[in-house]
Amino acid sequence: MHTIFGPIQSRRFGRSLGVDLSPEKKQCNFDCLYCELAPMATLEKQESVVAVSEIVEELKEHLNDHIDVITITANGEPTLYPYLDELLEEIDKIKGSTQTLILTNSAALTDPKVYKTLLKFDQVKLSLDAVSEDVFKKIDRPHKSIQLEKLVERVISFSQEYTKKLFIEILFVRGLNDTQGEIAKLNKILQKVKASRIDLGTIDRPPAYPVEGLSYKELHTIAMLFDKTLPIHIASRVHAEPNQGEYSQEEILNTLDKRPLTKEDVDLLFDVVSKKRLAELLEKQEIVEKQIAGIIFLVPQKNRARKRSY
């Protein structure tokens, strides 16, 4: 049974070697509407468990100096794996300079043992799709034992205790968590979260249920609704149809002040004339490049220090 996959080139995390902690079947405490895996009843713990030794031996065969991150994931939720702490210990012995990353839906942070284990990872990506009980239950379809209020509290406390690279991911589903009310609630919570980067995404694989993703333009509009100090990044480009418009120099500065953009964002939003104006601002150093958790953003020079980057 293969637990290792890749490596793949991730735009957000570099060259990634994946570790699937549930290779045989889906095992998850969520049954998300947007999941690419078939619907399945939620679980509190794994029923099918792979031995730590088996995972480590296979990892040794594939690990090399060209891997940036060893990404712990699963067909489902990796924190349900009962030997996660022991596995991480063994990986740390062989990883060298390679970083460890886990992709989790955040729910198991309420378990003190899992919480302590996640603190040991070099990078952690937590999902937080909604902070309203009704929206959370509609999108993520969690196991009945999961309490959203406690989950959110643990996300905040973990972010304030964790000292390395923390990423928050919000996946937007049309008509559910894309409302101004839910975005305002997310914005309020995220201002308490100490994150390296907050990634906004949408559905980019065929979903388990009949739901729709958002366009790039819609994600950009949502990004502009969050507090300007938050390190927001639009991660999804699946529906990224160019919507190029003309921006004056003042409009460019105002836009970047509110929400820093990547060069990919600029290609989608700015017409040829606006790109020339941007180039002039870069040359005059009124706009500068700033790296936030591995992604290059364009920000106004005078406000560079204000943008959060932990």
N, C-alpha and C positions, 0 to 999 in steps of 0.2 A: 504494500500500500504506500503510494507516494505522498509524502507530506510537504516536500519542497517543490516550489515552482519558480519559474523565471530563470535568470534575472530579467527584469523589465526596466525600462528607462522611465522613471516618474518625473514629471515636470516639477512636482512639488517637493519630492524627497530624494531625487537623484537615482542612481542605479540600485535597484531594490531586489533582494532575494527573499521570496515569500516562504513563510512557514504556515501550513494549513493544519490547525489543531483539531479539525473535524473532517478529515478527508473522505470518510465513508458516507456521511449523510449530513443534512442540515440539522444543527442543534443550536437553538437560540432561545433567549428569553423575550425576544421581540418577534413579531411576524409583520414586518413593515410593508405597507402598501406598495412601496417602490422597489422592494427587494427583487433582484433578478432570479432568485431561487424560488422554487415552487412553494406555495403556501403549506404550512405545517404547524401543528399544535406547538405552543411554546413550552419550554422546559425550564426548570430551576437548576438542573445540573446535567452534565453529559451522561448519556447512557452507553455510548461507545467511546472508549478512551484508548489513545495510542500511548505506548510506553515512552518515557523520556529518553531512554537509551536508543530506541529506534529512531526518534526524531534527530537526536544529536549525531548519530552515525551517518544518517543520510545528509545532514547539514554539512558535515566535514567533507563529504565528497564534492560538494558544490561551492563551498566557500572559497573565495580567493581575494587578492588584494584590490581587485577592481570593483568590489561591492561597497557601496556607500552605507546602505542600511539593511539589516535583517529585519524584515517586517513580519510581526506575529499577527496572524489573522485566522479566519476559520470559515468554513461553510456554516455560518451562524455567528455566535459570539465567542471570541477566544478566551475571555475571562471566566467562562464556565469550565474551562479545562482545570481539573483538580490539582494538577502538579505544576502550575504556572511558575511558582516561585523556584521550585527545584530546577525546572527547565531553564529559566533565566540564569540561574547560578552556573549551570553547565555551559550555556552559550557564552557567558562572560569569560569563561576560561579559555575559549578558543577564538573569540571574535577579533582579537587584535585591536586595530584602530577603527574597525567597522562599528557603526552605531546600532543600537537596538531600538526598534519602533514597534508600538502596538496600536492597532486600530480597534477601538472599543465603542460600544453604544452608551457607555457611562453608567449603566444601571448597577453593575457590581461594585461600584465605588462605595456603596452602603455596607459592603462586607469589609470589615477591618483588615482581614488578611490580604484581600485583593488590593485594597487601598495602599497598604504598605509595599506590596510587590510592584505596583505601578510606579511608585516613587523611585524605584531602582532603575527604570528604563531610561535610556538616553533621550528618547523622544516619545511623546504620547499624543495620540489624536483622539479626542473625545467628541462624540456626536451629541448635539442638543438641538433637536428639530422643533421643539415647542416647549413653552413653559406654562401653557394653560391646560388644565386637566382634560377637557373635552377634546381639544385639538391633538394633544399628545396621544390619547387613546385611539383616535381615528387614524392617525398617521402611523404610529409605531406599534399599535396593537400589542401592548406589553403583557407579560405574564401577570396574573391577578395579584401576585405578591409584591409587585413593584409599586412604590409610592413616589409619585413625581416630586412632591415637596422635598422629600429626603434626598432624592437623586440630585435635584438642583442645589441643595445645600452642600452636598458632597462635592459637586463640580466646583463650586466657589471655593470651598476650603482646600480642596486638592490644588487648585490653581495657585493659591496663595502660599502653599507649603512647598510645592514642586519648584525646583531651581533650574531645570533644564528646558528643553524646547517643548512647549505645549501648544497644540493646535486644536482649535474648536471648529467643527464642521456642522453647518446647518444645511439640510437638503430641503429645498422648497418644492411643494406639490401644489399645482394649480387649485385654487378654491379652498385650500385648507389653512396652511400656515403663512400664506402670502398676503394676508389682510393687514391693513394698517394697525389694527388693534393688537394683533399677535406680534407684529414687528416691534411695536412700541414696548410691549412686555419683554420681548427678547432683548431689546436695547437696554432696558433698565437692569436686567440681570447681568448682561455682558459687561456693563461698567463696573461690576464687582469682581469680574474674572480677570486674572492676570495671565494673558495669553500672548504667545509670540506672534500668532497670526489667526485670524478668523476667516475661514473659507466658506463662501456662499456657493452652493451647488444646486443642481436640479437633476431630474431623472435622465440618465445617459445610457441605460440599458433597458431592454424590454422588461417591464415591471410584472410582478406577480399578480397584480390587480389592475383593473382598467382605470388608471389615473394618468394625468398628463403633467409634463414638466413645463418650465417657463422658458421664454426666449432670453438671449443674452441681454437685450434691451430692458426686459422686465427685471432681470437680476440687477442690472446697473441702477435702475430706478429704485429698487429696494435698498441697494448699497448706500444710496444717497440719503436714506431715511435714518441710518444709524448715526450715532454721535461721531463727530469728526475726529475724535481722539482714538477711536477704536481701529486696530490694524486689520481692516476689512480687505479681503481679496476675493475676486470673482474667480472661482476655480473651474467652473463648467463652461466649455466652449462648444458643446454639441449643437446647440441651437444659435450659434453665434453668427447670424447673418449680418453683414456690414450695414450699418445705419449711419453713414457718414454725413456729418453736418459741418457748417462753417462756424468757427469760434473766433472771436476777437482775442487779442492778447489778454485783455482784462478778464474775459470769460474763461480763458484757459487757466489763468492764475486762480480765479475763484473756484473753478471746478476741481482743480488739483488741491486747493486748500481744503475743500470739503471732503474730497475722497481721492487720495493718490491713485494713479493709474499705472498699469504696466505698459510696455511698448505694444503688447498685443491688444490691450484695451484701446490704445490710441489708434491703431490700424483699423479697428472696428468703428470708432466713434468720429474720428476727424477726417475731413476732406483734405485734398492736396494743399490748398491755401493754408488751412489751419495747421497742418504739419510743418509748413515752412515757418509759420509764426512760432510754433513750439521750438523749432530748431534755433531760431533767433534768441528765444528766452534761455535755452540751454547754453548757447554760446556766451550770452551775457551773465550766465550763472544766476539768473533770477529763478531758474528751475534747476534742481540737481537730482542726481540719482541717489537713492537710499535703499540698501538691502535690508529687508525684513524677513527673517527666517528663510533665507535662501531665494527669495523672490525680489527682483529689482523693481522698485517703484519710482515714479517721478513725483517730486514734491516741491513746493515753493521753498526757496532757500531761507526766507525769513521765518518760516514756520516749521523748519525741519526738526528742531528740538522738541516741538510739541507733540509730534506723532509718537504714539506708544510703540516701543520695541523692547521687549524684555529679554 
